Amino acid sequence: MIRVASFLVMFSFVTTSLATEKWNIVVLPQFDKQSLVATHRAYQIVSAQISDTLLTEFGFDVYSGASLGISLSCQKECDQSTYQKTINAVRKANQKTKRNPIDLIVFFQINAKNIQASLSTSQIVNVSLSALDIETDKLIFFDDDSARYDGARYDTSARYDGDWLNRQAKLQARNSAVFIGERLQSYARMFEYSITLRDFIPSEILTFKNVLTKHPSYESGQLKSKEAGEPRQHLLHTLSTQSFYLKSSMGGGQLQELMQDFLDDERIQATVNYNIQTRGVRIFEVDRVGVAHFYSYIFAVLGFVLFIIAIVLLGYNRKFNTFKKLRLKALFLKTKQSKQTHSFDLKEVLELKGELTGVTLLSKNVLLIGRPASASKTGNSKADIEINFKHISRPQKQCKLERVGNSFELSDMHSTHGTALDGNLLTGGRAEVLQGSQVLALGGTNENNNLGPCRINLQVLQTKGALLLQLDQKILSLYDQASLVKVWPTLETDVQKKWACFLTEIPVCEIDGELALGEESVPLFYFTYQNGFGVRPANFAETTCLSIDGIEVLGNVPLQSGAELMVGQHKIIIP
């Protein structure tokens, strides 16, 4: 039920966001010679009030300047060059994050001055707001609160009220935020997108272009072709990459729906990324350049209703969630204090799903490499590293990797075509100790085993007892794909596989926005092994980016089947 509630919360926000293309706003203070000093507490109060009003009353996504590392400070009236520097800083921050890009800056200014009368002195406070469009570099709305300016007076000769200015500034901040928010709701522009079809068949690219130009919202000249990548051969197909610039009244939700319908109609298997850059084959990327903002009240109401239902469900499940958290902590303490065998079914082999699909974790002392065992012959052992290439021998007849202490030894098992390590054929049962980066060649010829297409890159990590294995895709691209598939029927599946064998733990890092096992970058977390597979954060701190089923992981926790592991925005599923 918790998952249902979480889904409803997510769906309510996503529905409203896609339907309205809501503004993503950063709130920044602005200073001039009449402003309060930058350290005055009123700035924190006003910033929080503006953010809260725009978020809760209008549903915009609001960020503080501090959260993005951006500020605007000038001693005189801020000129266009100062605004431009701030815009550039926001655009730079947009490039460093996967969230939706900031498209509006709301500046606020707090001015206060004393007016001397014959018998008394009055203090006047004024809060003004302005909205700067990131796309056009122009101020689109401005509210100086002039109608309330003269009424915001405080007689300093009366009894001292130290909090008057803060209260008045907060009141004016909300009124100005409402003024700006109401106008943002009705402010409409065209959307601008950069669309890239990466590694598609040319006919598919042409079909998608026709789909766009025939859409009811399309007008002549709104779609322009940008750069095109060099065609390349992948297995049996010629793949191309083409980018487009699209200016349209379609919102992001509509465009995503159009893209998905196109893929479904054409029966194309591809990954769709919206404002996210990833690597891989057959990627459909859409980057939002300019942002239009149309409020769809039907979807907004639907999103609100789903949100209320989700809150009710989460309230009923609070006790269950607390119990689950305590159970996870107890499980961690049991793992830490005892070395007895756990009753988990994830013993020595674990095939991951989600963003690490194709990766198999192994913690065995002996690894057999070979073809799938013949179904007609009983008693055959199953290969731990299985490659369905017909020139490779069956399990217990090709080769094996054996752990000796913290090292691995490779030996041939009297295979038909032999086993070669870095070009040297292994004979007579001789075992070679693996060191650093090496290449294992299988399925070649008796004269020269290295002529075979099946080559496995071996990487011994500095982490004790850890080894990575992956097929060399560059070599495979040199062979005639039609002929190769005849002797390697599962080629496309096998080239995506990776194997990680380790004794106690292996690091996982992030490279170009994707998760990767190994030591190429700073580890995000570790897969561990202690009578069963588990995970632990890279650093044992009060908070981490690692969670299991929504519960933060603060220590070494065993994995169970069906668990969902989240690392920041990355999801890994334990089958």
Buried (B, 14 or more C-beta within 10 A) or exposed (E): EBEEBBEBBEBBBEBBBBBBBBBBBBBBBBBEEEBBEEEBEBBEBBBBBBBBBBBEEBBBBBBBBEEBEBBBEBEEEBEEEBBEBBBEBBEEBBEEEEEBBBBBBBBBBBBBEEEEEEEEEBBBBBBBBBBBBBBEEEBBBBBBBEEBBEEBBBBBEEEEEEEBBBEBBBBBBBBBBBBBBEEBBEBEBBBBBBBBBBBBBBEBBEBBBEBBEEBEBBEEEBBEEEEEBEEEEBBEEEBBBBBBBBBBBBBBBBBBEBBEEBBEEBEBEBBEBBBBBEEEBBBBBBBBBBBBBBBBEEBBEBBBEBBEBBEEBBEEBEEEBEEBEEEBBEBBEEBEEEEEEBEBEBBBBBBBBBBBEBBBBBBBEEBBBBBBBEEEEEEBEEBBBBBBBEBBBBBBBBBBBBBEEEBBBBBBBBBEBBBBBEEEBBEEEEBBEBEEEBBBBBBBEEEEBBEBBBBBBBBBBEBEBBBBBBBBEEBBBEBEBEEBBEBBEBBBEBBBBBBBBBBBBBBBBBEEEBBBBBBEEEBBBBBBBBBBBBBBBBEEEEEBBBBBBEBBBBBBBBBBEEBBBBBEEBBBBBE
